[in-house]
Amino acid sequence: MPKSEKPVAIITGGSRGVGEATAKLLASKGWNVTITCTSTIEDANKVVEECKKSGVEGLAIKADVSDDEACKKTIEETVSQWGRIDSMVNNAGTTKFVFDHSNLEGLDAEDFLHIYKVNVVGPFQMVRACKEYLLKSDNPSVVNISSIAGIKGIGSSMAYASSKGALNTMTKSMARNLGPIRVNAVCPGFIQGEWLKKGLGDDIYNASLKNVESSTPLGLAVTPEQVADVIYNFIDISKTVTGETYLVDGGYHLTI
């Protein structure tokens, strides 16, 4: 396959939420995109079709980032399609909802291991698999989608917060050692959308949303599209920035 003239990005967890918004934004900017998902391949294919309306190409792959062979397969299929990789967006993630962090009985070792395998080991495996191709790009970047949880020790569970803290540390280590590949992390706060609504239930979600909107300095809870704007900034605009963890939360971190 000849090398594509358009830049190429891989977005894990790209069938909905931040991943979907990022894929559509990059497509609108002229990027070909590969998106992965674990169970919602029909939704992923719909996202690809939307991306194609921008005059680019897209690829949807069912792949679990905690599976190293699936990571390698994603890279191989992307390179086979377009002959290049310019950006890796590690958006796939998981959690177990135990909001009371004092409830240590709500988690066990297997919960930690599963969450870490997806949220930390997964991004590591994806970057390891595509490193050689990123190094051939004239604008190589990795963006890890982390969370305010990893900075403030809050969020859906202690295991989730710990995994995002580890992801932030890995981001800095990668940035220090993988140059000229730029590696940054985006750390959203409460993100409006179905992922949190499904995990929290409608009543708690709506109450939490109202609380965030009333307590943050900017009076808002971020949307997937607003997070995608920051991701795009790291990919294609702020080309002198690496090793950063960027909070995107309307100022919520200032209130806790």
C-alpha positions, -999 to 999 in steps of 0.1 A, spaced: 0 0 0 15 34 -10 20 59 18 -11 81 23 -6 118 17 -30 125 46 -18 121 82 -31 91 101 -43 88 137 -53 58 158 -80 65 185 -87 37 209 -122 36 224 -134 56 194 -170 45 190 -185 70 214 -178 100 237 -144 116 236 -130 91 211 -159 96 187 -156 134 190 -118 133 184 -122 110 154 -147 134 138 -126 165 146 -95 150 131 -114 139 100 -127 174 96 -90 185 96 -80 161 69 -68 131 89 -74 95 81 -85 77 113 -84 42 127 -108 37 157 -109 7 180 -136 -6 203 -142 -37 224 -179 -44 219 -196 -16 199 -183 -23 164 -216 -12 149 -212 22 165 -176 24 155 -185 17 119 -211 45 121 -184 69 133 -162 59 104 -190 66 80 -194 101 95 -157 107 92 -157 98 56 -181 126 49 -151 149 55 -134 134 25 -110 112 44 -107 74 50 -115 55 81 -111 21 96 -129 5 126 -113 -24 144 -126 -45 173 -97 -47 196 -91 -48 234 -61 -27 243 -53 -50 272 -45 -77 247 -10 -71 233 -18 -91 201 -48 -70 195 -27 -39 198 -2 -52 173 -30 -62 149 -44 -27 151 -11 -12 141 -6 -37 113 -40 -31 98 -35 7 100 -1 5 83 -14 -19 57 -41 6 49 -21 38 48 16 31 53 20 56 81 10 65 117 13 101 129 -7 102 161 -17 77 188 -47 87 210 -50 64 239 -87 70 249 -99 35 258 -105 31 295 -125 13 321 -134 16 358 -154 0 386 -178 25 403 -170 27 440 -174 64 447 -169 61 485 -131 58 485 -132 48 522 -150 16 512 -119 -5 507 -141 -36 506 -156 -24 474 -125 -33 455 -102 -63 453 -69 -71 436 -86 -83 405 -104 -50 401 -71 -32 403 -54 -55 379 -82 -53 353 -84 -15 355 -46 -11 353 -44 -35 324 -68 -14 303 -59 21 315 -21 18 319 -8 -13 302 -31 -8 272 -16 26 263 19 13 269 13 -16 245 -2 7 218 27 31 220 52 2 219 35 -13 189 34 20 169 67 36 180 87 28 149 60 43 127 56 74 148 94 80 146 90 82 108 64 110 110 74 146 107 47 154 134 46 125 158 25 126 189 8 105 216 -21 118 236 -31 98 267 -66 105 279 -63 106 316 -85 122 343 -87 148 370 -90 116 392 -53 109 386 -43 143 399 -68 149 428 -74 113 440 -111 115 433 -135 99 409 -153 66 402 -131 46 425 -97 45 441 -85 19 416 -95 42 387 -78 73 403 -47 52 409 -46 40 373 -49 75 359 -21 87 383 1 59 369 -9 70 333 2 106 341 36 94 354 40 71 323 32 101 301 61 120 316 85 91 313 75 85 277 79 122 269 114 122 284 125 92 265 107 89 232 115 123 217 109 136 190 76 119 197 56 144 218 36 127 246 10 145 266 -20 137 288 -54 153 288 -71 152 322 -109 160 320 -132 164 349 -168 154 347 -176 148 310 -212 150 299 -224 119 281 -236 83 281 -205 67 297 -210 85 331 -248 84 328 -247 46 324 -222 42 353 -240 66 377 -276 61 368 -298 90 357 -306 105 391 -270 106 404 -257 117 370 -282 146 368 -274 157 404 -237 155 398 -240 175 366 -260 202 384 -234 203 412 -205 206 388 -222 234 368 -230 253 400 -196 250 416 -170 254 389 -156 289 382 -167 286 346 -201 272 355 -199 242 332 -192 205 328 -171 198 297 -185 180 266 -166 153 246 -162 179 218 -145 204 241 -120 176 252 -114 168 216 -104 204 209 -76 200 235 -65 167 221 -63 182 186 -43 211 200 -17 187 213 -17 168 180 -15 195 154 -10 229 170 12 230 201 42 213 185 67 225 212 48 209 242 56 175 256 53 158 290 23 179 301 -9 168 320 -36 193 309 -67 197 331 -99 203 312 -126 207 338 -140 243 338 -119 250 369 -134 223 390 -100 213 404 -99 248 421 -129 239 442 -116 207 458 
